[in-house]
Amino acid sequence: MQAKAEQDEIARTGLYYALYSLGATEYLTALLELLESDSHVVVIRTVHHLMDIMNAANKDAILSALHDLSQRELPVSIKEVLSEYLD
């Protein structure tokens, strides 16, 4: 319930990650949507969370979203994080 009411994107990254980790797989979509944030901090935290939860069932969706993200005009900080996982 708090996840739906939370307005702070940084807090939402942690909530969605925790909920997904507890088995609420529907929060994968919410995490993927946070990759569209204007905040580089939110995007970086989301990338780290996505890589932490990646498994055989969600690997294609996560890697596809990260590849799409890498094709955009990004700050250096986000590019560096992506290069850790996509290279």
VMD Tcl script that builds the backbone (N, CA, C; Angstrom):
set m [mol new atoms 261]
animate dup $m
set s [atomselect $m all]
$s set {name element resname resid chain x y z} {
  {N N MET 1 A 0.822 -1.190 0.000}
  {CA C MET 1 A 0.000 0.000 0.000}
  {C C MET 1 A 0.870 1.260 0.000}
  {N N GLN 2 A 1.956 1.228 0.775}
  {CA C GLN 2 A 2.845 2.378 0.817}
  {C C GLN 2 A 3.511 2.600 -0.530}
  {N N ALA 3 A 3.783 1.531 -1.245}
  {CA C ALA 3 A 4.439 1.667 -2.551}
  {C C ALA 3 A 3.596 2.490 -3.502}
  {N N LYS 4 A 2.286 2.335 -3.451}
  {CA C LYS 4 A 1.408 3.095 -4.339}
  {C C LYS 4 A 1.328 4.564 -3.938}
  {N N ALA 5 A 1.478 4.851 -2.641}
  {CA C ALA 5 A 1.346 6.216 -2.149}
  {C C ALA 5 A 2.674 6.980 -2.150}
  {N N GLU 6 A 3.782 6.275 -2.199}
  {CA C GLU 6 A 5.094 6.915 -2.114}
  {C C GLU 6 A 5.339 7.815 -3.314}
  {N N GLN 7 A 5.740 9.049 -3.041}
  {CA C GLN 7 A 5.975 10.023 -4.101}
  {C C GLN 7 A 7.455 10.143 -4.477}
  {N N ASP 8 A 8.340 9.860 -3.538}
  {CA C ASP 8 A 9.774 10.004 -3.773}
  {C C ASP 8 A 10.289 8.836 -4.612}
  {N N GLU 9 A 10.894 9.144 -5.752}
  {CA C GLU 9 A 11.361 8.086 -6.648}
  {C C GLU 9 A 12.475 7.249 -6.026}
  {N N ILE 10 A 13.347 7.860 -5.260}
  {CA C ILE 10 A 14.430 7.097 -4.639}
  {C C ILE 10 A 13.849 6.094 -3.649}
  {N N ALA 11 A 12.872 6.515 -2.875}
  {CA C ALA 11 A 12.221 5.593 -1.942}
  {C C ALA 11 A 11.492 4.490 -2.701}
  {N N ARG 12 A 10.873 4.846 -3.818}
  {CA C ARG 12 A 10.148 3.832 -4.596}
  {C C ARG 12 A 11.090 2.770 -5.148}
  {N N THR 13 A 12.311 3.148 -5.531}
  {CA C THR 13 A 13.234 2.135 -6.041}
  {C C THR 13 A 13.477 1.070 -4.984}
  {N N GLY 14 A 13.694 1.504 -3.760}
  {CA C GLY 14 A 13.922 0.558 -2.666}
  {C C GLY 14 A 12.700 -0.273 -2.343}
  {N N LEU 15 A 11.534 0.369 -2.334}
  {CA C LEU 15 A 10.293 -0.361 -2.053}
  {C C LEU 15 A 10.003 -1.405 -3.123}
  {N N TYR 16 A 10.104 -1.013 -4.376}
  {CA C TYR 16 A 9.814 -1.950 -5.462}
  {C C TYR 16 A 10.810 -3.113 -5.462}
  {N N TYR 17 A 12.072 -2.800 -5.210}
  {CA C TYR 17 A 13.102 -3.831 -5.140}
  {C C TYR 17 A 12.796 -4.818 -4.008}
  {N N ALA 18 A 12.458 -4.289 -2.844}
  {CA C ALA 18 A 12.152 -5.154 -1.701}
  {C C ALA 18 A 10.921 -6.007 -1.973}
  {N N LEU 19 A 9.891 -5.404 -2.512}
  {CA C LEU 19 A 8.662 -6.150 -2.795}
  {C C LEU 19 A 8.908 -7.238 -3.839}
  {N N TYR 20 A 9.668 -6.906 -4.879}
  {CA C TYR 20 A 9.984 -7.913 -5.898}
  {C C TYR 20 A 10.794 -9.049 -5.269}
  {N N SER 21 A 11.760 -8.693 -4.447}
  {CA C SER 21 A 12.599 -9.696 -3.794}
  {C C SER 21 A 11.802 -10.617 -2.884}
  {N N LEU 22 A 10.679 -10.115 -2.382}
  {CA C LEU 22 A 9.801 -10.918 -1.518}
  {C C LEU 22 A 8.790 -11.737 -2.313}
  {N N GLY 23 A 8.868 -11.656 -3.641}
  {CA C GLY 23 A 8.008 -12.485 -4.473}
  {C C GLY 23 A 6.910 -11.769 -5.229}
  {N N ALA 24 A 6.792 -10.455 -5.059}
  {CA C ALA 24 A 5.766 -9.690 -5.770}
  {C C ALA 24 A 6.321 -9.309 -7.148}
  {N N THR 25 A 6.301 -10.280 -8.052}
  {CA C THR 25 A 6.949 -10.105 -9.353}
  {C C THR 25 A 6.318 -9.013 -10.217}
  {N N GLU 26 A 5.119 -8.588 -9.874}
  {CA C GLU 26 A 4.478 -7.521 -10.649}
  {C C GLU 26 A 5.235 -6.195 -10.525}
  {N N TYR 27 A 6.131 -6.075 -9.555}
  {CA C TYR 27 A 6.880 -4.835 -9.378}
  {C C TYR 27 A 8.076 -4.721 -10.325}
  {N N LEU 28 A 8.338 -5.743 -11.115}
  {CA C LEU 28 A 9.397 -5.635 -12.114}
  {C C LEU 28 A 9.071 -4.513 -13.100}
  {N N THR 29 A 7.845 -4.442 -13.537}
  {CA C THR 29 A 7.436 -3.390 -14.471}
  {C C THR 29 A 7.644 -2.013 -13.860}
  {N N ALA 30 A 7.300 -1.871 -12.592}
  {CA C ALA 30 A 7.477 -0.583 -11.920}
  {C C ALA 30 A 8.957 -0.212 -11.847}
  {N N LEU 31 A 9.808 -1.184 -11.575}
  {CA C LEU 31 A 11.253 -0.915 -11.559}
  {C C LEU 31 A 11.746 -0.510 -12.944}
  {N N LEU 32 A 11.310 -1.218 -13.954}
  {CA C LEU 32 A 11.730 -0.893 -15.322}
  {C C LEU 32 A 11.293 0.519 -15.711}
  {N N GLU 33 A 10.134 0.930 -15.250}
  {CA C GLU 33 A 9.642 2.278 -15.564}
  {C C GLU 33 A 10.509 3.355 -14.917}
  {N N LEU 34 A 11.137 3.041 -13.785}
  {CA C LEU 34 A 11.999 4.017 -13.128}
  {C C LEU 34 A 13.269 4.304 -13.929}
  {N N LEU 35 A 13.578 3.493 -14.922}
  {CA C LEU 35 A 14.715 3.780 -15.801}
  {C C LEU 35 A 14.463 5.036 -16.631}
  {N N GLU 36 A 13.219 5.469 -16.688}
  {CA C GLU 36 A 12.852 6.673 -17.445}
  {C C GLU 36 A 12.949 7.941 -16.602}
  {N N SER 37 A 13.362 7.818 -15.364}
  {CA C SER 37 A 13.437 8.961 -14.453}
  {C C SER 37 A 14.394 10.026 -14.969}
  {N N ASP 38 A 14.136 11.263 -14.605}
  {CA C ASP 38 A 15.035 12.367 -14.932}
  {C C ASP 38 A 16.210 12.418 -13.953}
  {N N SER 39 A 16.114 11.695 -12.859}
  {CA C SER 39 A 17.154 11.694 -11.838}
  {C C SER 39 A 18.191 10.603 -12.128}
  {N N HIS 40 A 19.439 10.998 -12.302}
  {CA C HIS 40 A 20.477 9.999 -12.559}
  {C C HIS 40 A 20.668 9.081 -11.357}
  {N N VAL 41 A 20.435 9.588 -10.154}
  {CA C VAL 41 A 20.561 8.767 -8.944}
  {C C VAL 41 A 19.522 7.646 -8.963}
  {N N VAL 42 A 18.306 7.977 -9.325}
  {CA C VAL 42 A 17.235 6.977 -9.405}
  {C C VAL 42 A 17.568 5.935 -10.469}
  {N N VAL 43 A 18.023 6.370 -11.611}
  {CA C VAL 43 A 18.337 5.442 -12.702}
  {C C VAL 43 A 19.480 4.507 -12.286}
  {N N ILE 44 A 20.506 5.057 -11.683}
  {CA C ILE 44 A 21.645 4.229 -11.265}
  {C C ILE 44 A 21.220 3.209 -10.211}
  {N N ARG 45 A 20.469 3.640 -9.221}
  {CA C ARG 45 A 20.002 2.701 -8.187}
  {C C ARG 45 A 19.119 1.629 -8.803}
  {N N THR 46 A 18.292 2.018 -9.750}
  {CA C THR 46 A 17.406 1.059 -10.403}
  {C C THR 46 A 18.211 0.031 -11.188}
  {N N VAL 47 A 19.226 0.478 -11.897}
  {CA C VAL 47 A 20.070 -0.453 -12.652}
  {C C VAL 47 A 20.696 -1.478 -11.700}
  {N N HIS 48 A 21.243 -1.009 -10.596}
  {CA C HIS 48 A 21.846 -1.924 -9.621}
  {C C HIS 48 A 20.814 -2.913 -9.070}
  {N N HIS 49 A 19.628 -2.418 -8.740}
  {CA C HIS 49 A 18.575 -3.300 -8.228}
  {C C HIS 49 A 18.164 -4.331 -9.273}
  {N N LEU 50 A 18.012 -3.902 -10.510}
  {CA C LEU 50 A 17.618 -4.829 -11.570}
  {C C LEU 50 A 18.651 -5.926 -11.768}
  {N N MET 51 A 19.914 -5.563 -11.724}
  {CA C MET 51 A 20.948 -6.576 -11.889}
  {C C MET 51 A 20.969 -7.539 -10.704}
  {N N ASP 52 A 20.630 -7.042 -9.543}
  {CA C ASP 52 A 20.601 -7.880 -8.351}
  {C C ASP 52 A 19.478 -8.913 -8.401}
  {N N ILE 53 A 18.350 -8.541 -9.008}
  {CA C ILE 53 A 17.199 -9.457 -9.045}
  {C C ILE 53 A 17.122 -10.270 -10.339}
  {N N MET 54 A 18.054 -10.026 -11.258}
  {CA C MET 54 A 17.966 -10.706 -12.552}
  {C C MET 54 A 18.103 -12.217 -12.380}
  {N N ASN 55 A 17.212 -12.932 -13.051}
  {CA C ASN 55 A 17.240 -14.399 -13.062}
  {C C ASN 55 A 16.787 -14.859 -14.444}
  {N N ALA 56 A 16.664 -16.154 -14.627}
  {CA C ALA 56 A 16.302 -16.693 -15.938}
  {C C ALA 56 A 14.931 -16.198 -16.408}
  {N N ALA 57 A 14.013 -15.998 -15.481}
  {CA C ALA 57 A 12.648 -15.606 -15.849}
  {C C ALA 57 A 12.558 -14.150 -16.310}
  {N N ASN 58 A 13.408 -13.275 -15.783}
  {CA C ASN 58 A 13.280 -11.860 -16.127}
  {C C ASN 58 A 14.489 -11.299 -16.893}
  {N N LYS 59 A 15.444 -12.147 -17.188}
  {CA C LYS 59 A 16.692 -11.706 -17.813}
  {C C LYS 59 A 16.462 -10.964 -19.126}
  {N N ASP 60 A 15.634 -11.507 -19.991}
  {CA C ASP 60 A 15.410 -10.873 -21.289}
  {C C ASP 60 A 14.799 -9.483 -21.147}
  {N N ALA 61 A 13.816 -9.336 -20.267}
  {CA C ALA 61 A 13.161 -8.040 -20.070}
  {C C ALA 61 A 14.130 -7.012 -19.513}
  {N N ILE 62 A 14.935 -7.430 -18.537}
  {CA C ILE 62 A 15.885 -6.497 -17.926}
  {C C ILE 62 A 16.976 -6.105 -18.913}
  {N N LEU 63 A 17.588 -7.062 -19.575}
  {CA C LEU 63 A 18.660 -6.731 -20.519}
  {C C LEU 63 A 18.154 -5.891 -21.683}
  {N N SER 64 A 16.953 -6.162 -22.134}
  {CA C SER 64 A 16.364 -5.359 -23.204}
  {C C SER 64 A 16.165 -3.910 -22.753}
  {N N ALA 65 A 15.650 -3.733 -21.549}
  {CA C ALA 65 A 15.431 -2.382 -21.023}
  {C C ALA 65 A 16.752 -1.646 -20.831}
  {N N LEU 66 A 17.771 -2.351 -20.349}
  {CA C LEU 66 A 19.075 -1.709 -20.162}
  {C C LEU 66 A 19.725 -1.371 -21.503}
  {N N HIS 67 A 19.551 -2.238 -22.486}
  {CA C HIS 67 A 20.069 -1.934 -23.831}
  {C C HIS 67 A 19.365 -0.701 -24.394}
  {N N ASP 68 A 18.046 -0.641 -24.255}
  {CA C ASP 68 A 17.297 0.529 -24.733}
  {C C ASP 68 A 17.778 1.799 -24.035}
  {N N LEU 69 A 18.016 1.697 -22.728}
  {CA C LEU 69 A 18.510 2.837 -21.968}
  {C C LEU 69 A 19.869 3.284 -22.495}
  {N N SER 70 A 20.722 2.337 -22.800}
  {CA C SER 70 A 22.079 2.670 -23.258}
  {C C SER 70 A 22.092 3.394 -24.600}
  {N N GLN 71 A 21.009 3.310 -25.350}
  {CA C GLN 71 A 20.925 3.962 -26.654}
  {C C GLN 71 A 20.539 5.431 -26.548}
  {N N ARG 72 A 20.140 5.866 -25.350}
  {CA C ARG 72 A 19.722 7.255 -25.147}
  {C C ARG 72 A 20.918 8.141 -24.827}
  {N N GLU 73 A 20.695 9.436 -24.907}
  {CA C GLU 73 A 21.694 10.419 -24.479}
  {C C GLU 73 A 21.697 10.427 -22.957}
  {N N LEU 74 A 22.819 10.012 -22.356}
  {CA C LEU 74 A 22.869 9.806 -20.914}
  {C C LEU 74 A 24.039 10.540 -20.278}
  {N N PRO 75 A 23.895 10.873 -18.984}
  {CA C PRO 75 A 25.047 11.401 -18.249}
  {C C PRO 75 A 26.132 10.329 -18.145}
  {N N VAL 76 A 27.361 10.763 -17.977}
  {CA C VAL 76 A 28.496 9.855 -17.882}
  {C C VAL 76 A 28.311 8.863 -16.741}
  {N N SER 77 A 27.746 9.313 -15.627}
  {CA C SER 77 A 27.577 8.433 -14.469}
  {C C SER 77 A 26.709 7.221 -14.795}
  {N N ILE 78 A 25.658 7.420 -15.553}
  {CA C ILE 78 A 24.778 6.308 -15.932}
  {C C ILE 78 A 25.486 5.415 -16.948}
  {N N LYS 79 A 26.185 6.017 -17.893}
  {CA C LYS 79 A 26.930 5.229 -18.891}
  {C C LYS 79 A 27.950 4.313 -18.220}
  {N N GLU 80 A 28.628 4.830 -17.196}
  {CA C GLU 80 A 29.626 4.018 -16.505}
  {C C GLU 80 A 28.992 2.819 -15.814}
  {N N VAL 81 A 27.861 3.021 -15.170}
  {CA C VAL 81 A 27.174 1.917 -14.497}
  {C C VAL 81 A 26.703 0.887 -15.514}
  {N N LEU 82 A 26.133 1.357 -16.599}
  {CA C LEU 82 A 25.667 0.428 -17.632}
  {C C LEU 82 A 26.833 -0.373 -18.213}
  {N N SER 83 A 27.973 0.270 -18.376}
  {CA C SER 83 A 29.118 -0.426 -18.968}
  {C C SER 83 A 29.600 -1.555 -18.060}
  {N N GLU 84 A 29.389 -1.448 -16.762}
  {CA C GLU 84 A 29.751 -2.516 -15.834}
  {C C GLU 84 A 28.964 -3.794 -16.132}
  {N N TYR 85 A 27.732 -3.628 -16.573}
  {CA C TYR 85 A 26.844 -4.769 -16.762}
  {C C TYR 85 A 26.666 -5.190 -18.211}
  {N N LEU 86 A 26.801 -4.269 -19.147}
  {CA C LEU 86 A 26.506 -4.598 -20.543}
  {C C LEU 86 A 27.739 -4.935 -21.358}
  {N N ASP 87 A 28.904 -4.642 -20.869}
  {CA C ASP 87 A 30.115 -4.955 -21.631}
  {C C ASP 87 A 30.563 -6.385 -21.418}
}
mol reanalyze $m
mol bondsrecalc $m
mol representation Tube
mol addrep $m
